[in-house]
Amino acid sequence: MKKIEQRLADLKAAQEAGKYTLCPRCGMNTMKPNLYTNALSRSADIMVCPTCGMDEAKLAFMNAPMSLYQWAGLQPRRPDSDFKALPAAMVWERVKEEQMPMLRELFRRLQNGEDAAELRLDALESCPGLTQLWMEPFQAKYDAADGAVLIRFRRDANGDLQVAANIMEK
């Protein structure tokens, strides 16, 4: 939640400094020019567009608030990747060389009880080309030109890390 809180603080500072921002919740160009004629979010101390304010009121009435991890302005800042233009075998080789230490670290952190949503955010921002990440079981998916690479992690009976990868053709 630390990254989300920092992003919210940055967005609030930008709003209070008079910088025009897109609505942090829906990501649309719907914020009114006068900041305080918009709606104060029920989920965070930040202004959102009137439509999102109304939506939050309805969701609050139903006791079903939208997670901050779903807000458009708080989505992962994903690094550029050329993986979708490469064959899956080449994607797998690059992931092994460049990203396997990070994926192992994320798996270790998950095993130690860290917040899954925060780990997903870290993974999407740290692993170029990563298209999906599942926590149970821990799996990472990378799309490629001719299919996808699916990497799975688990601990064996002795506690040793096991990694399996499959190249799935289109």
N, C-alpha and C positions, 0 to 999 in steps of 0.2 A: 504494500500500500504506500510505501515511501515514494516511489516514482510518481504515482497518481497524485499524491498530496503535493509534490513539488510542481507538477504540471499545472495543477489547479492554482497554486500560489502564483506561478508565472502568468497564467491567463488572467487571474484577478488583478495582478499588478499592471498588466497591459490594459485591461479595461479601465482601471482607475487612473492610468496615465493619459487616458483619452484616445488611445489607439483603437481603431475600429477592428473588431474581431468578428469572425463568423460565430454563430451560436456554438458554444462548446459542447452542447448536448447533441444537436442534430447535424451540426456541421454546415448548415445552410446560411445563406446570406440574408437572414431574416431579423437581425438585431436592429432595433431602432437607434437612430443616431444619438439621441439623448439616453445615456446608459441607464439612468434610473427610471425610465419609462418602460423598461423591459421587466421581466419577472425575476425575482430572487428564487433561485433553485431551492427545493426542499431537501435535496441530497447533498449539496455542497454550498459553501458560502461564496457564491458566484452568480452573476446575472446570466440568464438564458433568455431566449426569445419568448414572446408571449405565447406562441403555440406550444412550445415545450413546457412553459410554466403551467398551462392548462392541462397538458398531458400528465405532468407530474402530480397535479392536484387529483386527477382522476385515478391515477395509479395509487396515490396515497390513500384515497377513499377505499380502494379495493385491497389495501394493505399488501401491495405488490410493486414496490419501487423498482425502478430500473437500476441495474448495477452501474457504478461509475466506469467499470471496465468496458461497458458497451457504448459509452459516449464517443461521438465522432472525434471530438477534439482531444481525446485521451488515448486514442488508438496508438499502437506501436509505430515508432519511426523506423520503418524497415529499410535496411540498406539495399542498394541496387545489386542485382545479380543477373548473370547471363545463363543461369542453369536451364531455363526453359528452351534455350537454343542449342543445348549440348545433349549428346546421347547419355542415357542413364548410367552407363558404365563409367563414363568420364565424370559425371556428377558424383557418383559414389567415391571415386578416387580422390576428388577434390575435398569432399566432406571428410573422408578419413584423414587427409593431410592437414586440413585447415580448421575443421570444426569439431572433431571428435573430443578434444580436451574440454571444450565448452559444454558439449552435450553430456559428457561424463560428470562434469561438475554440477550441471543442472539436475541430473539424476540423483547424485549424492545429496544435494540440497533438498530435493523432494523426499528422499528417504529420511532425512533429518527433521521433517515436519514443516518445512517452509511453505508459505502460502502458494498454492498452485497457480492462481491467477497472476501473481507477481512473477513467478518463474516463467510462465508463458510469455509475459511481456518481455522479460529479459531475453528469452530465447529468440523471439521474433526480431528483436532489435540487435542481437549479437550474431545471428547466424544467417548470412545472406542466402537467399534461395529457399529457406525453410517455409513451407506452405501451410503445414499443420503440425500441431503438437498435442498429443494425448497424454494424460497423466496416469491413467489406469487402464491397461498397462502402459508404461512409459514408451511412447513411440514418436518418431519424428518422420515427417514425409517431405520429400523434395520432388517437385515436378520437373520433368525433363522433356526433351523434344520427342522422344520415342516411348515415353511412359512415365514412370515414377520410381523413386527409391524410397523404400520403407525400412527404417532402422528401429529395432526393438532392443530394449535393455531390461535386464532382470538380474537378481542375485540368485546364485545356486544354493544348494543346501549348506555349503561351507562359507557362504557369504561373499564368494568371489563374483565379480561383475562379469556378466555374459552379454555379448552384443551379437545380434543377428541382423543381417541386411538382406533384403530381397529386391530385385529389380523386376518391376511389374511392367510388362509391355502394354501399349495401348490396344 
